[in-house]
């Protein structure tokens, strides 16, 4: 096995090896070691990499990660074991390890459990690589995440785009970080009584809102500035989308000032009513009362992980399905889908505008607003438009990806897989009506996995302002010249060429897709997602 010393990990630009151990065994089977792999275990500032000595070098299909690589952000828990002494310890950052480990177990956020044995490895090198993995998978600051080094040294360039089309002539995902993207969306949906608002440029009104968003024409900037202090975190109501009937979908945080609540609610509702061609009433949907909260969603995922990964698979299929249902994950998926259908009914059949109410307007409203648009608007079911939808309703609207993904391992109470729940809801819709979506199940899986690759701006920050502030601070500390934008240009995850070849990206395209005007066929009956309330169930 001496020749395993010759194998080296494939490193990204600015990626460095922190520690490594030779003669490590990666456990493949639970019962037998017959299929186990021998090789080198390496910890870098980006990933945990295992280089098997008996596998031929090959070009990986993933451009950032190899076959046996684990991004550090994907590591949930690091457990060291000494089975001779009967000792076990969960390692965190800057912790000491008093025994020599004979085994390392990595519990991953994508449900993988990966085991390494150190039977033939040097005890000191085994201890050091375990401590390195524990330390680098628990960064103390966002700027210690690999994405900052990667962007600062390897990707400090400006994305060129003209009217939503890249210079090469291909379609580009709208990022909704400029007023022109919002203008195009207003025109596309026929929302003539709505306008782009710029009062939050420089994030002077609300720290968690984007610099550009859409409000009713009848609301003046001065009024919005006055009302902002009444809302939770100064989050002024945001326009999401307009139905062809003229009904608008709006999301709004709670009003924090009880004395002003009635007055401000009436003024906002009146402005939304004026934007409707029929001057219809406004329906308020209280998401906090009708949907599971983020703690419920997190608890369901933990139970699901226990059932799918940790518990024995020896139990009968019937018992396993019963356990799956008891996790409540699928129940929550159904609850979100049904609530979205109710909102669709109000917009399409009752012809009224809908306000999605949530305390902070940064979690549940992201899910419902997207599901409603996917159900109603075929445009959103194309690949680039779906990506634009996520940009608009999640990234720019200030979903706390840094906290909800718990990239810093700081506060488990803030961790919640809200975005993964949304992807599961989309998968349920896709599974019922595959021809209505331009993208595939493979695409949804890859999108979910990309959350744990801390390189892309999409899943790295809590809001646009945080991204701007951290990138400026990092650039200043590293003496990086920023140029006109005064911020590092993090690649969005939608730049799939960072991860996959053009050939591999063809797996994202659904051959069954029949175009944006597609209707959905079920049991021989032509219907859409919104055709009948009682018929849409998942």
URBEL-V630383 format. One record per residue. N is the residue number from 1. PHI is phi in degrees with one decimal (none if undefined). OMEGA is omega in degrees with one decimal (* if undefined). D_LAST is the distance of its C-alpha to the last C-alpha in Angstrom with 2 decimals. Layout:
[[N/PHI/OMEGA/D_LAST] [N/PHI/OMEGA/D_LAST]]
//
This chain:
[[1/none/-175.9/52.92] [2/-63.3/-175.7/55.19] [3/-73.3/175.7/53.91] [4/-68.5/177.3/50.52] [5/-65.4/-176.9/52.52] [6/-77.1/-175.4/52.67] [7/-79.1/-179.8/48.93] [8/-124.7/179.0/47.75] [9/-72.1/173.6/44.31] [10/-81.7/-174.7/43.25] [11/-106.2/171.9/43.51] [12/-78.4/175.0/42.23] [13/-58.5/-179.0/44.81] [14/74.2/173.1/45.81] [15/-88.8/-177.7/44.07] [16/-125.8/175.3/46.56] [17/-80.5/-179.2/46.84] [18/-94.7/-179.8/47.20] [19/-161.1/-179.4/47.83] [20/-155.2/176.8/47.54] [21/-138.0/179.3/48.33] [22/-95.1/177.1/49.53] [23/57.6/178.9/49.24] [24/-99.9/178.4/45.74] [25/-107.0/174.8/43.55] [26/-91.1/-176.4/39.80] [27/-79.8/-179.3/38.15] [28/-101.6/-180.0/35.77] [29/-96.9/-179.5/35.47] [30/-77.3/-173.6/35.00] [31/-95.6/-172.0/37.66] [32/-120.4/177.1/40.17] [33/-96.7/-175.1/41.77] [34/-61.0/-176.8/42.47] [35/-97.4/-178.1/39.90] [36/-64.8/-179.0/40.56] [37/-111.8/175.2/41.77] [38/-105.5/178.8/44.97] [39/174.1/-175.6/45.55] [40/-112.0/176.1/45.84] [41/-102.9/-173.6/43.54] [42/-126.0/171.2/43.76] [43/-112.2/174.6/42.64] [44/-111.8/175.6/42.81] [45/-81.4/179.6/42.04] [46/-126.9/-170.4/38.69] [47/-153.0/166.4/37.48] [48/-100.1/-174.9/38.20] [49/-123.3/175.1/39.40] [50/-117.2/-180.0/40.40] [51/-107.2/-178.3/42.80] [52/-73.8/-174.8/43.10] [53/-77.4/-176.5/46.70] [54/-103.5/176.9/45.95] [55/-111.9/-177.9/43.46] [56/-73.6/175.8/44.83] [57/-61.5/179.8/44.38] [58/-146.7/178.8/41.76] [59/-78.8/-176.8/40.17] [60/-70.3/176.6/36.81] [61/-71.1/176.6/33.83] [62/-95.7/-173.4/33.00] [63/-79.0/-180.0/35.85] [64/-105.7/-174.0/35.66] [65/-132.4/176.6/34.76] [66/-87.7/-175.0/36.08] [67/-60.9/-176.5/34.58] [68/-110.8/-178.4/35.57] [69/-94.8/176.9/35.28] [70/-129.6/175.4/33.30] [71/-61.0/-178.6/33.30] [72/-59.7/179.9/34.90] [73/-67.5/-180.0/32.14] [74/-85.2/-178.3/29.70] [75/-78.1/-179.6/31.94] [76/-85.8/-174.8/30.63] [77/-150.1/178.8/33.48] [78/-113.3/-177.1/36.82] [79/-120.6/175.8/38.27] [80/-107.0/-175.1/41.76] [81/-134.1/166.4/43.15] [82/-121.7/-174.0/46.65] [83/-73.6/177.2/46.31] [84/-72.3/-179.4/50.12] [85/-90.4/-179.7/50.54] [86/68.9/-177.7/47.23] [87/-110.8/179.1/46.20] [88/-148.8/-179.7/42.89] [89/-146.0/172.3/42.21] [90/-86.9/-175.7/39.34] [91/-94.0/170.8/40.88] [92/-117.6/-179.0/40.48] [93/-69.9/175.5/42.42] [94/59.4/176.9/46.23] [95/-96.6/178.1/46.25] [96/-98.6/178.0/48.92] [97/-124.3/-172.4/48.54] [98/-87.4/178.4/51.45] [99/-122.9/177.0/50.78] [100/-83.0/-176.3/50.47] [101/-73.7/171.7/46.92] [102/-100.7/-179.1/46.54] [103/-150.3/175.0/42.79] [104/-122.6/178.2/40.29] [105/-119.4/177.7/36.58] [106/-108.4/174.1/34.22] [107/-94.0/-172.6/30.80] [108/-106.5/-178.0/28.66] [109/-71.2/177.9/25.78] [110/-94.1/174.3/23.89] [111/79.6/176.2/23.97] [112/-81.2/169.4/27.18] [113/-122.7/-173.1/30.16] [114/-119.6/-176.0/33.37] [115/-116.1/175.0/36.71] [116/-125.2/177.8/40.20] [117/-110.5/-178.6/43.42] [118/-113.2/-176.4/46.84] [119/-58.1/-176.5/49.08] [120/-107.3/-177.4/51.29] [121/-81.3/175.6/50.76] [122/-65.6/-175.2/53.35] [123/-60.3/-178.1/52.50] [124/-70.8/178.6/53.30] [125/-67.2/177.2/51.22] [126/-63.7/179.3/48.26] [127/-63.0/-176.9/48.59] [128/-65.3/-178.8/48.92] [129/-70.1/176.7/45.87] [130/-66.0/179.4/43.72] [131/-65.4/178.7/45.10] [132/-65.3/179.2/44.55] [133/-62.5/179.7/40.86] [134/-62.7/-177.4/40.41] [135/-68.7/-174.2/42.36] [136/-78.2/174.9/40.80] [137/-88.7/177.6/37.21] [138/-127.4/-178.4/37.98] [139/-66.0/-177.0/39.46] [140/-84.2/-175.0/41.15] [141/-146.7/179.3/40.61] [142/-55.2/-177.2/38.14] [143/-72.1/174.2/41.10] [144/-87.2/174.8/41.47] [145/-67.3/-173.0/38.16] [146/-59.1/-177.3/38.96] [147/-55.2/-179.2/37.48] [148/-68.2/176.8/40.52] [149/-63.3/-177.5/43.02] [150/-61.7/-178.6/41.11] [151/-72.7/-177.5/40.93] [152/-61.6/-175.3/44.40] [153/-105.6/-171.4/46.13] [154/-114.5/-171.8/44.03] [155/-137.2/-178.4/41.89] [156/-85.3/178.6/43.99] [157/-142.7/-175.5/43.64] [158/-94.6/174.7/42.35] [159/-73.8/178.4/39.44] [160/-90.6/175.0/40.91] [161/-155.4/179.9/38.92] [162/-130.6/179.8/40.03] [163/52.2/174.9/37.77] [164/77.6/179.4/34.61] [165/-120.6/-178.3/36.06] [166/-75.7/-175.7/37.66] [167/-60.7/179.0/41.33] [168/-78.4/177.1/40.49] [169/96.4/-179.7/38.78] [170/-86.9/176.9/35.20] [171/-69.6/177.2/32.16] [172/-127.9/179.6/31.79] [173/-69.2/175.2/28.99] [174/-66.9/-178.0/29.98] [175/-94.2/179.6/30.55] [176/56.1/174.7/31.03] [177/-105.1/177.8/34.11] [178/-143.2/-175.3/36.44] [179/-65.8/-176.9/36.81] [180/-65.2/177.5/36.68] [181/-64.2/179.0/33.02] [182/-69.3/177.7/32.17] [183/-59.6/179.5/34.56] [184/-63.9/-179.8/32.85] [185/-68.7/176.2/29.42] [186/-60.8/-179.6/31.07] [187/-66.5/-178.6/32.64] [188/-61.6/-176.7/29.58] [189/-91.1/179.0/27.55] [190/69.3/-178.5/30.65] [191/-87.1/-172.6/30.85] [192/-68.9/-178.8/34.59] [193/-97.2/178.3/34.99] [194/-126.6/-175.8/33.81] [195/-141.0/175.2/35.92] [196/-79.8/-179.7/36.05] [197/-106.2/-175.9/37.54] [198/-119.1/-174.2/39.78] [199/-69.3/-178.6/41.05] [200/-98.5/176.2/39.31] [201/-60.4/-173.5/41.18] [202/79.9/179.5/42.54] [203/57.5/-176.3/39.89] [204/-80.3/-178.8/42.50] [205/-93.7/-179.0/40.24] [206/-129.5/-178.8/37.15] [207/-70.9/-174.5/37.03] [208/-106.5/177.6/33.25] [209/-89.3/174.3/32.73] [210/-72.6/179.9/33.40] [211/-72.6/179.4/36.76] [212/-126.0/174.1/35.34] [213/-154.9/-171.0/32.63] [214/-116.0/-178.4/32.23] [215/-136.5/177.3/33.42] [216/-62.7/178.5/34.48] [217/-58.9/-175.6/37.78] [218/-74.6/177.5/39.25] [219/-97.6/179.2/39.04] [220/-77.8/179.6/42.11] [221/-57.7/-178.7/42.24] [222/-63.2/177.2/44.71] [223/-64.4/-179.5/42.40] [224/-63.3/177.2/39.55] [225/-62.1/-179.7/41.96] [226/-69.9/-177.3/43.02] [227/-76.6/-172.4/39.53] [228/-54.3/-177.0/38.28] [229/-67.2/-179.9/40.10] [230/-83.1/-175.6/38.22] [231/-96.2/178.0/34.78] [232/-59.2/-178.1/33.53] [233/56.1/178.7/34.92] [234/56.4/-178.4/36.16] [235/-86.8/177.4/32.76] [236/-62.6/178.2/33.27] [237/-53.9/-176.6/30.21] [238/-113.7/171.2/28.62] [239/-75.3/178.1/27.48] [240/-105.2/-167.7/24.26] [241/-171.9/174.9/23.87] [242/-119.2/172.7/24.99] [243/-75.9/-179.9/23.24] [244/-62.2/177.6/25.48] [245/-76.7/-177.2/26.23] [246/102.7/178.0/27.88] [247/-68.5/-178.1/25.41] [248/-109.3/173.3/25.27] [249/-105.8/-175.2/22.76] [250/-128.4/176.2/24.87] [251/-118.0/-172.4/24.48] [252/-148.6/173.4/27.15] [253/-81.9/179.9/28.44] [254/-68.6/174.3/30.06] [255/-85.5/-173.0/33.61] [256/-85.5/-179.2/35.82] [257/-102.8/-176.4/38.92] [258/-58.6/-177.7/38.65] [259/-68.6/-178.3/41.79] [260/-100.1/-170.4/40.42] [261/-58.0/-175.8/36.84] [262/-61.9/-178.0/37.40] [263/-63.3/-177.0/39.56] [264/-68.6/178.4/37.35] [265/-59.6/179.1/34.12] [266/-63.3/-179.1/35.97] [267/-67.6/179.4/37.35] [268/-67.3/180.0/34.05] [269/-62.1/178.9/32.31] [270/-62.6/179.7/35.36] [271/-66.0/178.2/35.26] [272/-68.1/176.9/31.60] [273/-60.1/179.8/32.45] [274/-64.4/-179.3/35.41] [275/-77.1/-178.1/33.28] [276/-88.9/-179.2/31.37] [277/-60.9/178.8/33.28] [278/-96.3/-176.2/32.75] [279/52.5/-177.6/33.56] [280/-72.1/177.7/30.41] [281/-67.6/178.6/29.69] [282/-109.3/177.3/27.54] [283/-100.9/179.2/24.47] [284/-101.7/179.4/24.17] [285/-110.4/-177.9/20.89] [286/-84.6/-175.8/21.89] [287/-70.8/-179.9/19.44] [288/-62.4/-179.5/21.66] [289/-83.8/-170.4/21.36] [290/-105.1/-174.8/17.66] [291/-128.0/175.5/16.17] [292/-62.9/177.5/17.17] [293/-88.1/-174.1/20.33] [294/-66.5/177.6/21.33] [295/-69.0/176.3/23.01] [296/-61.1/-178.1/19.97] [297/-65.3/178.8/18.02] [298/-65.0/179.0/21.11] [299/-62.2/178.9/21.56] [300/-65.5/179.6/18.08] [301/-65.9/179.3/18.90] [302/-62.0/177.0/22.31] [303/-66.9/179.2/21.04] [304/-63.9/178.2/18.63] [305/-64.1/178.4/21.71] [306/-60.8/-177.7/23.81] [307/-71.1/-172.5/21.64] [308/-80.5/-170.9/21.09] [309/-117.6/-169.2/24.58] [310/-88.1/-179.4/27.18] [311/-67.2/-179.6/26.71] [312/-67.5/178.3/28.10] [313/-93.1/-178.1/26.10] [314/-77.4/-179.3/28.45] [315/-70.7/-176.6/26.31] [316/-66.3/179.6/24.55] [317/-61.6/180.0/21.08] [318/-61.8/179.6/20.12] [319/-67.9/179.8/21.60] [320/-64.5/178.3/20.03] [321/-64.7/176.1/16.45] [322/-64.6/177.9/17.58] [323/-65.3/178.1/18.99] [324/-60.3/179.6/15.89] [325/-66.4/-178.5/14.00] [326/-70.0/176.5/17.18] [327/-68.4/178.5/17.07] [328/76.1/179.5/14.35] [329/-61.8/-179.1/13.03] [330/-67.5/175.1/9.48] [331/-60.2/-179.8/9.91] [332/-68.9/175.8/11.06] [333/-60.3/178.8/8.36] [334/-62.8/-179.1/5.99] [335/-61.5/179.6/9.35] [336/-65.9/179.8/10.12] [337/-65.3/179.4/7.30] [338/-64.8/179.0/8.14] [339/-66.4/176.7/11.69] [340/-61.1/177.9/11.72] [341/-62.7/178.0/10.77] [342/-61.5/178.2/13.65] [343/-66.0/177.3/15.89] [344/-58.8/179.0/15.28] [345/-59.0/-179.9/16.26] [346/-65.2/-178.5/19.38] [347/-70.9/-170.5/20.37] [348/-91.2/-174.9/19.92] [349/-94.0/179.1/20.58] [350/-91.5/178.0/22.79] [351/56.1/176.9/24.50] [352/-119.9/174.2/24.99] [353/-75.9/-175.7/24.95] [354/-125.8/172.1/22.77] [355/-106.0/175.1/24.07] [356/-88.5/-177.4/21.80] [357/-99.0/174.8/23.96] [358/-149.2/-173.5/24.08] [359/-49.1/-178.9/27.24] [360/-102.3/-179.4/27.83] [361/59.1/-177.1/25.30] [362/-136.9/-177.7/24.74] [363/-132.4/-175.3/21.49] [364/-62.6/-179.2/18.60] [365/-66.2/176.3/19.69] [366/-62.0/-178.3/19.51] [367/-67.3/-174.0/15.76] [368/-66.8/-178.6/15.05] [369/-60.9/178.9/17.78] [370/-69.1/-179.0/16.55] [371/-62.2/178.8/12.91] [372/-60.8/-179.2/14.53] [373/-68.0/176.3/16.98] [374/-64.6/-179.3/14.70] [375/-71.8/-173.2/12.84] [376/-91.2/-166.8/16.28] [377/-114.2/179.3/18.78] [378/-59.0/178.3/19.01] [379/-56.3/-176.7/21.86] [380/-72.6/-178.0/19.71] [381/-94.1/169.2/17.93] [382/-80.6/-172.1/21.33] [383/-63.5/-177.4/22.30] [384/-66.1/179.6/25.12] [385/-72.0/174.9/23.45] [386/-62.7/177.1/20.41] [387/-64.8/176.2/23.09] [388/-63.7/177.5/24.89] [389/-62.0/178.1/21.88] [390/-65.7/176.5/21.80] [391/-58.6/-174.3/25.58] [392/-72.1/-170.3/25.50] [393/-95.0/179.9/22.85] [394/-116.7/-172.6/23.35] [395/-68.0/-176.6/26.75] [396/-73.2/179.6/28.91] [397/-77.7/171.7/27.28] [398/88.7/172.1/28.40] [399/-65.4/-174.6/25.53] [400/-80.0/-179.2/27.51] [401/-63.8/-179.2/26.77] [402/-60.4/-179.4/30.09] [403/-77.7/-176.6/29.41] [404/-67.2/174.7/25.69] [405/-82.1/179.5/26.38] [406/55.7/-178.6/29.57] [407/-59.4/-177.4/31.64] [408/-95.2/179.8/34.82] [409/54.4/-175.3/33.86] [410/-90.2/-170.2/35.41] [411/-135.1/-179.6/33.09] [412/-64.0/-179.4/30.32] [413/-68.1/179.7/29.42] [414/-89.5/-177.4/28.42] [415/-74.4/177.6/26.29] [416/-166.6/-176.1/22.51] [417/-83.0/-176.9/19.92] [418/-62.1/-178.6/18.31] [419/-67.9/177.3/18.33] [420/-65.0/175.5/16.82] [421/-61.9/177.5/13.87] [422/-60.3/179.3/13.60] [423/-62.0/177.3/13.96] [424/-66.7/175.8/11.17] [425/-61.1/178.7/8.84] [426/-63.6/178.8/10.69] [427/-61.6/178.3/10.38] [428/-62.0/177.2/6.61] [429/-65.1/179.5/7.62] [430/-59.8/-177.2/10.69] [431/-64.5/177.3/9.49] [432/-79.5/-173.6/8.11] [433/-134.0/-174.5/11.26] [434/-60.7/-177.7/13.86] [435/-70.5/-178.5/16.80] [436/-85.7/-176.4/15.93] [437/-115.5/179.5/16.65] [438/-77.5/-176.9/20.19] [439/-100.4/-173.6/19.52] [440/-110.6/173.9/18.43] [441/-63.6/177.3/16.70] [442/-58.8/179.6/20.31] [443/-60.7/179.8/20.67] [444/-62.3/178.3/17.77] [445/-65.2/180.0/19.34] [446/-63.3/179.3/22.78] [447/-62.2/177.4/21.84] [448/-63.9/179.8/20.66] [449/-66.2/-176.8/23.86] [450/-68.2/177.1/26.00] [451/-61.7/-174.6/25.52] [452/-99.5/174.6/28.05] [453/-104.4/-169.2/30.66] [454/-76.1/179.7/32.67] [455/-120.4/-170.6/34.24] [456/-96.1/-178.4/32.00] [457/-62.6/-174.3/32.20] [458/-53.8/-173.9/28.46] [459/-114.7/-170.7/27.66] [460/-106.6/-171.8/31.16] [461/-132.7/178.4/31.82] [462/-86.3/-178.8/30.71] [463/-169.9/-179.6/31.76] [464/-58.9/-179.4/33.96] [465/-64.4/178.8/37.04] [466/-61.5/177.7/36.75] [467/-60.5/-179.0/36.56] [468/-63.5/-177.3/39.66] [469/-67.1/-179.0/41.61] [470/-65.9/-179.1/41.01] [471/-69.2/176.9/41.77] [472/-66.3/-179.4/44.97] [473/-63.2/-179.4/46.10] [474/-66.2/180.0/45.46] [475/-61.7/179.2/47.25] [476/-66.0/-178.8/50.15] [477/-68.4/-178.5/50.48] [478/-103.8/-179.6/50.54] [479/55.8/178.3/52.74] [480/-93.2/178.0/50.23] [481/-77.3/-172.1/51.11] [482/-91.7/-177.5/48.10] [483/83.6/-171.8/49.38] [484/-66.9/-175.1/48.39] [485/-73.2/-179.7/44.83] [486/56.5/176.9/46.16] [487/-159.6/174.7/43.14] [488/-64.0/-179.5/42.10] [489/-94.6/176.3/39.80] [490/-69.1/175.8/36.90] [491/-71.8/171.0/34.87] [492/-73.7/-179.7/31.25] [493/-64.3/-178.3/28.78] [494/-69.0/172.0/28.34] [495/-81.7/-172.4/31.77] [496/-66.3/178.2/30.35] [497/-64.8/175.8/33.90] [498/-68.9/-175.8/34.63] [499/-114.3/-171.1/32.41] [500/-136.7/174.7/32.17] [501/-73.0/178.2/34.43] [502/-60.6/178.3/33.71] [503/-63.8/179.8/33.18] [504/-66.7/-179.3/30.50] [505/-68.2/177.0/28.79] [506/-65.1/177.1/28.31] [507/-68.6/177.4/25.52] [508/-77.7/-172.1/23.50] [509/-90.9/-175.8/23.75] [510/-83.7/-180.0/21.24] [511/-67.5/-179.9/23.42] [512/-85.6/-175.1/20.75] [513/-61.9/-176.4/20.64] [514/-113.4/172.9/22.20] [515/105.9/-173.8/23.04] [516/-70.2/-179.6/22.18] [517/-95.7/-175.7/22.45] [518/-66.2/166.8/19.83] [519/-100.2/-177.7/17.68] [520/-106.1/-177.6/14.57] [521/-112.3/178.8/15.13] [522/-140.9/-179.6/12.92] [523/55.4/176.8/14.94] [524/79.5/-179.3/18.00] [525/-108.2/178.4/17.08] [526/-80.1/-180.0/17.44] [527/-153.0/174.4/15.11] [528/-111.4/178.6/14.09] [529/-60.0/-170.0/11.19] [530/-106.3/-170.5/13.27] [531/-63.4/180.0/14.65] [532/-141.5/-178.9/13.54] [533/-58.5/-172.9/12.06] [534/-72.7/-176.1/11.12] [535/-90.4/-177.5/9.58] [536/-92.9/179.3/6.93] [537/-144.8/-178.8/3.77] [538/-133.6/*/0.00]]
//
